[in-house]
Amino acid sequence: MKSVTKHYRIMAALIVFAAGALGQGEADISLTTAEFQGRVNTYMEKRAAIKAGLPSLSESATPEEINRHKTSLLEAIQKDRVNAEEGDILTPAAVNAIRHIILKEYQEDELTELRKTIFEAENSKVPAKVNTVYPPSEERLEMPPRLLEVLPKLPDELRYRFVGDALLIVDKENELILDLARKVLP
């Protein structure tokens, strides 16, 4: 009887430990998400400063002037981010947190369907490389609304986008790939 009681105590201790570890995991995800948001905000602040340094457009700007302005903004951001690398925004910890969020939200059959949708997109020619432009001729796979609801929120100027197994963060205005992480889907 003492042996059984001892095993129950050990099991209870393990359950308490595991529950604490799970709680800690959630705390780690919150901290990682906050760090991710900070990195996104840093980009947005730099972007705003760069945009503020460009000549402003008049209310009666022509399409050509608007395109020149967009191109100037793109070139200035690319120049500012010349040393940008994979993982600058989507750190390994952020990618792990995103994987955890996806696993928590999607059941295995739903994950299979999500993978199928992503891999059926006709965007295989997109160069998944930081600080390059997402080609205008390639398909833009929109993120499923349910996935957008659970992923860390991005400012309106930025978008998540999948290309094969890579999750990209793209500047909506100029289609610049800011960062990417490979094999995000669990």
Residue pairs with C-beta under 8 A, 6 or more apart in sequence:
25 100
28 93
28 97
29 97
29 100
29 101
32 91
32 93
32 94
32 96
32 97
33 94
33 97
33 152
35 91
35 93
35 94
36 89
36 90
36 91
36 94
36 97
36 152
37 152
37 153
39 88
39 89
39 91
39 94
40 89
40 152
40 154
40 155
40 158
40 169
43 89
43 178
44 155
44 157
44 158
46 77
46 80
47 77
47 157
47 171
50 73
50 76
50 77
50 80
51 73
53 76
54 69
54 72
54 73
54 76
55 69
57 65
57 66
57 69
58 65
61 69
70 173
70 174
73 173
73 174
74 133
74 174
74 176
77 171
77 174
77 176
78 131
78 176
81 130
81 131
81 178
82 131
84 130
84 131
84 178
84 179
85 130
86 130
86 179
86 180
86 181
86 182
87 179
87 181
88 130
88 178
88 179
89 169
89 178
89 179
90 98
90 167
90 169
90 179
90 180
90 181
94 152
94 181
95 167
95 181
95 184
97 152
98 151
98 152
98 167
98 181
98 184
99 184
99 185
99 186
101 150
101 151
102 111
102 147
102 150
102 184
102 185
102 186
103 111
103 186
104 150
105 146
105 147
105 150
106 114
111 185
111 186
114 144
114 147
114 185
115 185
117 141
117 144
118 141
118 162
118 164
118 165
118 185
119 164
119 165
121 139
121 141
121 162
121 163
122 138
122 139
123 138
123 139
123 140
123 141
123 163
123 164
124 163
124 164
125 135
125 138
126 134
126 135
126 138
126 163
127 135
128 163
128 164
128 166
128 168
128 177
128 180
128 182
129 177
129 180
130 177
130 178
130 179
130 180
131 176
131 177
131 178
132 176
132 177
133 174
133 175
133 176
133 177
134 140
134 161
134 168
134 170
134 175
134 176
134 177
136 175
140 161
141 161
141 162
141 163
142 161
143 151
143 159
143 160
143 161
143 162
148 160
151 160
154 160
154 169
156 172
157 171
157 172
157 173
158 169
158 170
158 171
158 172
158 178
159 169
159 170
159 172
160 167
160 168
160 169
160 170
161 167
161 168
161 169
161 170
162 168
163 180
165 182
165 183
165 184
165 185
166 180
166 181
166 182
166 183
166 184
167 180
167 181
167 184
168 177
168 178
168 179
168 180
169 177
169 178
169 179
169 180
170 176
170 177
170 178
171 178
